[in-house]
Amino acid sequence: MPKIHTEARAIGHAECLVIGGGVIGSSIAYHVAKEGRSTIMLERLIPGEGASGAAVGMLAAESEEFTDSELARFARISRDAFPELVCDLERLSGISVEFRTEGFVTPFRTETEGQKRWKAAKTREDDCPIWWDAKELARRIPGLDEQAIGAIYRSKETQVAPVQLCRAYAGAAAVLGATVWSGTQAEQLVIQNGRVCGVRTDSGFFSCDQVIIAGGLDSMKLLAQVGFEYPLYPVKGEAVAVSLKDHPLEYTIYADDIYLVPKQNNELWIGATSLPHQYDEEVTVGGLEGLLARASAWLPRVREASFIRTWAGLRPQAASGHPFIGTVPGVEGVYAAVGHYRNGVLLSDATGRALAAMLNGAGAAELGISRFSSELLKEESL
């Protein structure tokens, strides 16, 4: 049992305390506040400045090609909720999340590759993928690599601006009554009689009835305080933004080795490298060269584009290969939502809804996320 910390006076109290103001924590704060619970969200930076701000914002429920059927279903549910979600968030927060619905295109250069992808898409129950032959592909995306002989088009795949989404979640949560504490580092869970009663931070003590830990890589320290080990490790991702000359790219190109994501003002975001167990957020020359080479191989006019900026972030990958969403065993009132890797933006809505439902008594099996919960961990330990 962790050490008990007694605090004389709380500087804030809420039924639910959310630790982490990235896209997962902000979504949880929004959905919990929407249920009418008093909510406080603690973020050590500013919402959207951490790993969430380094994402490119794709809602790639099908293009990601999840092999886990439960995760694939969870991803589709989350993606399909975004049209209504975006309307609510923008109305409440006044922040545009730059929601784009043109769809995603996965091109291929050989008939064998195309048939393999088509068969896999149909096996996974993808939502009505469309086959584009070379003629259709050339008509839809002028200037694409001439060696591309076709593509799979997915009309339901969408994308957003990740920083704006994160801040829209947080802003909407605040409108619904939640309090957001930026620049506040959670340091110690406070446990009394086997139940959480608050959190000690560098700003002071906050009392609560439930705590939801959703702080990305920082979550491991807090989870360890209650004896729960769910190892996470960073996967560094580098990206680059350029400005295309002439006409903008309409569709997101989601290829095996690169993705090209069109944004407002004729910007094109290109990503991303995948470098496990690297803790720095520097963009290397080699990483940048590789991104631009692969991007221009698919879309040659990238070579004539104007450079805008580069960035990098650390994705929180779970050693288990899938996120944990649910109650933390061993202590009452503690929940966690961690390990979303590069799908935090995509899974944010469904994760927020799931945690809000759990606070109301719903179980993981009922929500269709048993594989991401302590229920599975119990089975694996038997």
C-alpha positions as CSV (number, residue, x, y, z in Angstrom):
1,M,0.0,0.0,0.0
2,P,1.4,3.4,-0.9
3,K,2.3,6.0,1.7
4,I,-0.7,8.0,3.0
5,H,-0.3,11.7,2.7
6,T,-2.5,13.9,4.9
7,E,-3.3,17.4,3.7
8,A,-4.6,20.1,5.9
9,R,-6.6,21.9,3.3
10,A,-7.4,21.3,-0.4
11,I,-7.0,24.2,-2.9
12,G,-9.6,22.5,-5.1
13,H,-12.2,19.7,-4.9
14,A,-14.0,17.7,-7.6
15,E,-15.9,14.5,-7.9
16,C,-13.4,13.5,-10.7
17,L,-9.8,14.6,-11.1
18,V,-8.3,14.0,-14.6
19,I,-4.5,14.0,-14.7
20,G,-3.2,14.9,-18.1
21,G,-4.4,17.5,-20.6
22,G,-3.4,15.9,-23.8
23,V,-6.1,14.8,-26.3
24,I,-7.0,11.7,-24.1
25,G,-7.2,13.6,-20.8
26,S,-9.0,16.5,-22.4
27,S,-11.6,14.2,-24.0
28,I,-12.2,12.5,-20.7
29,A,-12.6,15.8,-18.9
30,Y,-15.1,16.9,-21.5
31,H,-17.2,13.7,-21.4
32,V,-17.1,13.5,-17.6
33,A,-18.2,17.1,-17.3
34,K,-20.9,16.5,-19.9
35,E,-22.3,13.9,-17.6
36,G,-22.7,16.6,-14.9
37,R,-19.9,15.6,-12.6
38,S,-17.7,18.3,-11.1
39,T,-14.3,17.9,-12.8
40,I,-10.8,19.2,-12.5
41,M,-8.1,18.6,-15.1
42,L,-4.4,18.9,-14.2
43,E,-1.9,19.5,-17.0
44,R,1.8,20.0,-16.5
45,L,2.1,22.1,-19.7
46,I,-0.7,23.7,-21.7
47,P,-3.4,21.4,-23.3
48,G,-2.1,20.3,-26.7
49,E,1.6,21.0,-26.0
50,G,2.8,17.5,-25.4
51,A,2.6,14.4,-27.6
52,S,-0.9,15.3,-28.8
53,G,0.5,18.5,-30.3
54,A,3.0,16.5,-32.3
55,A,0.4,14.4,-34.0
56,V,-0.9,15.1,-37.5
57,G,-4.5,14.5,-36.7
58,M,-5.6,11.5,-38.8
59,L,-8.7,9.5,-37.9
60,A,-7.4,6.5,-39.7
61,A,-9.7,3.7,-38.3
62,E,-9.4,1.6,-41.5
63,S,-6.2,2.8,-43.1
64,E,-4.3,1.9,-39.9
65,E,-5.2,-1.7,-40.5
66,F,-5.6,-2.8,-36.9
67,T,-5.1,-6.6,-36.5
68,D,-6.9,-6.6,-33.1
69,S,-10.6,-6.8,-33.9
70,E,-11.7,-5.2,-30.6
71,L,-9.3,-2.3,-31.2
72,A,-10.5,-2.0,-34.8
73,R,-14.1,-1.8,-33.7
74,F,-13.3,0.7,-31.0
75,A,-11.4,2.9,-33.5
76,R,-14.3,2.9,-36.0
77,I,-16.8,3.8,-33.3
78,S,-14.6,6.7,-32.2
79,R,-14.0,8.0,-35.8
80,D,-17.7,7.8,-36.7
81,A,-18.6,9.9,-33.7
82,F,-16.5,12.8,-34.8
83,P,-19.0,14.7,-37.1
84,E,-21.4,15.2,-34.2
85,L,-18.6,15.7,-31.7
86,V,-16.9,18.4,-33.8
87,C,-20.2,20.3,-34.0
88,D,-20.6,20.2,-30.2
89,L,-17.0,21.1,-29.4
90,E,-16.8,24.0,-31.9
91,R,-20.2,25.3,-30.6
92,L,-19.1,25.2,-27.0
93,S,-15.5,26.2,-27.3
94,G,-15.6,28.5,-30.2
95,I,-12.5,26.8,-31.6
96,S,-12.4,25.3,-35.1
97,V,-10.7,21.9,-35.2
98,E,-10.3,22.1,-39.0
99,F,-12.3,18.9,-39.6
100,R,-11.7,17.5,-43.1
101,T,-13.8,14.8,-44.7
102,E,-12.3,14.3,-48.2
103,G,-11.2,10.7,-47.3
104,F,-7.9,8.8,-47.4
105,V,-6.2,7.2,-50.4
106,T,-3.8,4.2,-50.1
107,P,-1.9,3.9,-53.4
108,F,0.0,0.9,-54.7
109,R,2.5,0.2,-57.4
110,T,1.9,-3.4,-58.2
111,E,-1.3,-5.5,-58.9
112,T,-0.1,-8.0,-56.3
113,E,0.1,-5.4,-53.6
114,G,-3.3,-3.9,-54.5
115,Q,-5.1,-7.3,-54.4
116,K,-3.5,-8.1,-51.1
117,R,-4.7,-4.8,-49.6
118,W,-8.1,-5.2,-51.1
119,K,-8.5,-8.7,-49.6
120,A,-7.3,-7.5,-46.2
121,A,-9.7,-4.6,-46.3
122,K,-12.7,-6.8,-47.0
123,T,-11.7,-9.3,-44.4
124,R,-11.5,-6.6,-41.7
125,E,-15.0,-5.4,-42.5
126,D,-13.8,-2.0,-43.6
127,D,-16.6,0.4,-44.4
128,C,-17.2,0.2,-48.1
129,P,-13.6,0.7,-49.5
130,I,-13.5,1.8,-53.1
131,W,-11.1,0.5,-55.7
132,W,-9.5,3.2,-58.0
133,D,-7.7,2.0,-61.1
134,A,-4.8,3.9,-62.6
135,K,-7.0,6.1,-64.7
136,E,-9.3,7.1,-61.8
137,L,-6.3,7.7,-59.5
138,A,-4.6,10.0,-62.0
139,R,-7.8,11.9,-62.5
140,R,-8.4,12.3,-58.7
141,I,-4.8,13.1,-57.8
142,P,-2.9,14.8,-60.7
143,G,0.8,14.5,-60.4
144,L,0.9,11.3,-58.3
145,D,3.8,8.9,-59.0
146,E,3.3,7.5,-62.5
147,Q,4.2,4.0,-61.2
148,A,1.1,4.0,-59.1
149,I,-1.3,1.7,-60.8
150,G,-4.2,2.1,-58.4
151,A,-5.4,2.8,-54.9
152,I,-8.0,2.0,-52.2
153,Y,-10.1,5.0,-51.3
154,R,-11.8,5.2,-47.9
155,S,-14.4,7.9,-47.8
156,K,-15.1,7.7,-44.1
157,E,-11.6,8.5,-43.0
158,T,-11.3,12.1,-41.7
159,Q,-8.7,14.3,-40.1
160,V,-8.4,17.3,-37.7
161,A,-5.9,19.8,-36.4
162,P,-4.7,18.0,-33.3
163,V,-3.7,21.0,-31.1
164,Q,-7.1,22.7,-31.9
165,L,-8.9,19.5,-31.1
166,C,-7.2,19.2,-27.7
167,R,-8.0,22.8,-26.8
168,A,-11.5,22.5,-28.1
169,Y,-12.0,19.5,-25.8
170,A,-10.6,21.4,-22.8
171,G,-12.5,24.6,-23.7
172,A,-15.8,22.7,-24.0
173,A,-15.1,21.0,-20.7
174,A,-14.6,24.4,-19.1
175,V,-17.9,25.7,-20.5
176,L,-19.6,22.6,-19.0
177,G,-18.2,23.5,-15.6
178,A,-14.8,21.7,-15.5
179,T,-11.7,23.6,-14.1
180,V,-8.5,23.3,-16.1
181,W,-5.2,23.8,-14.2
182,S,-2.4,24.3,-16.7
183,G,1.3,24.3,-15.5
184,T,0.4,21.9,-12.7
185,Q,2.4,18.7,-12.1
186,A,0.7,15.8,-10.3
187,E,3.2,14.3,-7.9
188,Q,1.5,11.9,-5.5
189,L,-1.8,10.1,-5.2
190,V,-3.3,10.4,-1.8
191,I,-4.8,7.1,-0.5
192,Q,-6.7,6.6,2.7
193,N,-8.3,3.3,3.7
194,G,-7.7,1.7,0.3
195,R,-9.4,4.5,-1.6
196,V,-8.1,7.6,-3.4
197,C,-9.0,10.9,-1.8
198,G,-6.9,13.3,-3.7
199,V,-3.6,14.3,-5.5
200,R,-0.7,16.2,-4.3
201,T,0.8,18.5,-6.9
202,D,3.5,21.2,-7.2
203,S,0.6,23.7,-6.8
204,G,-0.9,22.1,-3.7
205,F,-3.4,19.4,-2.7
206,F,-6.6,18.6,-4.7
207,S,-9.2,16.4,-3.1
208,C,-11.5,14.2,-5.2
209,D,-13.7,11.1,-5.2
210,Q,-12.1,9.5,-8.4
211,V,-8.9,10.0,-10.2
212,I,-8.3,9.2,-13.9
213,I,-4.7,9.0,-14.9
214,A,-4.2,10.0,-18.6
215,G,-0.8,11.6,-18.6
216,G,0.9,9.7,-21.3
217,L,4.5,8.5,-20.5
218,D,4.3,10.4,-17.1
219,S,1.5,8.1,-16.0
220,M,3.8,5.2,-15.1
221,K,5.1,7.0,-12.0
222,L,1.6,7.6,-10.6
223,L,0.4,4.1,-11.5
224,A,3.4,2.6,-9.7
225,Q,2.4,4.4,-6.5
226,V,-0.6,2.1,-6.2
227,G,1.4,-1.0,-7.3
228,F,0.1,-1.1,-10.9
229,E,2.7,-1.8,-13.5
230,Y,1.7,-1.0,-17.1
231,P,5.0,-0.4,-18.9
232,L,5.0,2.4,-21.5
233,Y,7.9,3.5,-23.7
234,P,8.4,6.4,-26.1
235,V,8.3,6.0,-29.8
236,K,9.8,9.2,-31.3
237,G,8.1,10.5,-34.4
238,E,9.4,13.3,-36.7
239,A,7.3,15.2,-39.1
240,V,7.7,18.1,-41.6
241,A,5.3,20.7,-43.0
242,V,5.7,22.2,-46.5
243,S,3.6,24.5,-48.6
244,L,2.7,23.2,-52.0
245,K,2.8,25.5,-55.0
246,D,-0.2,25.7,-57.4
247,H,-3.2,23.6,-56.3
248,P,-3.4,21.9,-52.9
249,L,-3.6,18.2,-52.3
250,E,-7.3,17.2,-51.7
251,Y,-7.0,13.7,-50.2
252,T,-4.9,12.4,-47.5
253,I,-2.4,9.9,-48.9
254,Y,-1.8,7.0,-46.5
255,A,0.9,4.8,-48.0
256,D,3.0,2.1,-46.4
257,D,6.1,4.2,-45.9
258,I,4.7,7.7,-45.5
259,Y,1.5,9.8,-45.1
260,L,0.8,13.2,-46.7
261,V,-1.9,15.1,-44.9
262,P,-3.3,18.3,-46.5
263,K,-4.1,21.1,-44.1
264,Q,-5.4,24.7,-44.4
265,N,-3.5,27.4,-46.3
266,N,-2.1,24.9,-48.7
267,E,0.0,23.3,-46.1
268,L,1.0,19.6,-46.4
269,W,2.1,17.7,-43.3
270,I,4.4,14.8,-43.9
271,G,5.0,12.0,-41.4
272,A,6.3,10.2,-39.7
273,T,9.4,8.4,-38.5
274,S,9.1,5.7,-35.8
275,L,12.0,5.5,-33.4
276,P,11.4,3.4,-30.3
277,H,13.0,4.1,-27.0
278,Q,14.3,7.6,-28.0
279,Y,13.6,10.3,-25.4
280,D,14.7,13.4,-27.3
281,E,12.4,15.6,-29.4
282,E,15.0,16.8,-31.9
283,V,14.4,16.4,-35.6
284,T,17.4,14.8,-37.3
285,V,18.8,15.5,-40.7
286,G,18.5,11.8,-41.6
287,G,14.9,11.7,-40.5
288,L,14.0,14.8,-42.5
289,E,15.8,13.5,-45.6
290,G,13.9,10.2,-45.4
291,L,10.5,11.9,-45.0
292,L,11.0,14.2,-47.9
293,A,12.4,11.5,-50.1
294,R,9.5,9.1,-49.5
295,A,7.0,11.9,-49.9
296,S,8.4,13.1,-53.2
297,A,8.5,9.5,-54.5
298,W,4.7,9.5,-54.2
299,L,4.1,13.1,-55.0
300,P,7.0,14.5,-57.0
301,R,5.9,18.2,-56.7
302,V,6.9,18.0,-53.1
303,R,10.4,18.8,-54.3
304,E,9.2,22.3,-55.4
305,A,7.3,23.0,-52.2
306,S,8.3,25.7,-49.7
307,F,9.6,24.5,-46.3
308,I,7.6,25.6,-43.3
309,R,8.7,23.7,-40.2
310,T,9.6,20.4,-38.6
311,W,8.7,18.9,-35.2
312,A,8.9,15.7,-33.2
313,G,7.0,14.1,-30.4
314,L,7.1,11.0,-28.2
315,R,4.2,8.6,-28.7
316,P,3.3,6.6,-25.5
317,Q,3.5,3.0,-26.7
318,A,2.4,0.2,-24.3
319,A,4.6,-2.8,-24.0
320,S,1.4,-4.9,-24.3
321,G,0.8,-3.5,-27.7
322,H,-2.6,-2.0,-26.8
323,P,-3.9,0.8,-24.6
324,F,-5.2,0.3,-21.0
325,I,-8.6,1.9,-20.4
326,G,-10.4,1.2,-17.1
327,T,-10.2,0.7,-13.4
328,V,-6.8,0.3,-11.7
329,P,-6.8,-2.8,-9.5
330,G,-5.9,-2.6,-5.8
331,V,-7.3,0.8,-4.9
332,E,-10.8,2.2,-5.2
333,G,-11.5,5.2,-7.3
334,V,-8.5,5.1,-9.6
335,Y,-8.8,4.7,-13.3
336,A,-6.4,5.0,-16.2
337,A,-6.3,5.7,-19.9
338,V,-2.8,5.2,-21.2
339,G,-0.7,3.7,-24.0
340,H,-2.7,4.9,-27.1
341,Y,0.6,5.1,-29.1
342,R,0.0,7.0,-32.4
343,N,-3.8,6.7,-32.2
344,G,-4.6,9.1,-29.4
345,V,-6.5,11.6,-31.6
346,L,-8.4,8.8,-33.3
347,L,-9.4,7.0,-30.1
348,S,-9.9,10.1,-28.0
349,D,-13.7,10.3,-28.3
350,A,-14.4,6.7,-27.6
351,T,-11.9,6.7,-24.7
352,G,-13.6,9.7,-23.1
353,R,-17.0,8.2,-23.5
354,A,-15.8,4.9,-22.0
355,L,-14.4,6.4,-18.9
356,A,-17.5,8.6,-18.3
357,A,-19.6,5.4,-18.6
358,M,-17.3,3.5,-16.2
359,L,-17.8,6.2,-13.6
360,N,-21.5,5.5,-14.0
361,G,-21.0,1.8,-13.3
362,A,-20.5,0.4,-16.8
363,G,-18.1,-2.6,-17.1
364,A,-15.4,-3.1,-19.7
365,A,-17.2,-6.1,-21.3
366,E,-20.4,-4.0,-21.6
367,L,-18.4,-1.3,-23.4
368,G,-16.6,-3.8,-25.6
369,I,-13.1,-3.0,-24.3
370,S,-12.3,-6.1,-22.2
371,R,-8.9,-6.5,-23.9
372,F,-7.9,-3.0,-22.7
373,S,-8.9,-3.4,-19.1
374,S,-7.9,-5.0,-15.8
375,E,-10.4,-7.8,-16.6
376,L,-8.0,-9.1,-19.2
377,L,-5.0,-8.6,-16.8
378,K,-6.8,-10.8,-14.3
379,E,-7.3,-13.5,-16.9
380,E,-3.7,-13.4,-18.0
381,S,-2.5,-13.8,-14.4
382,L,-4.5,-17.0,-13.9
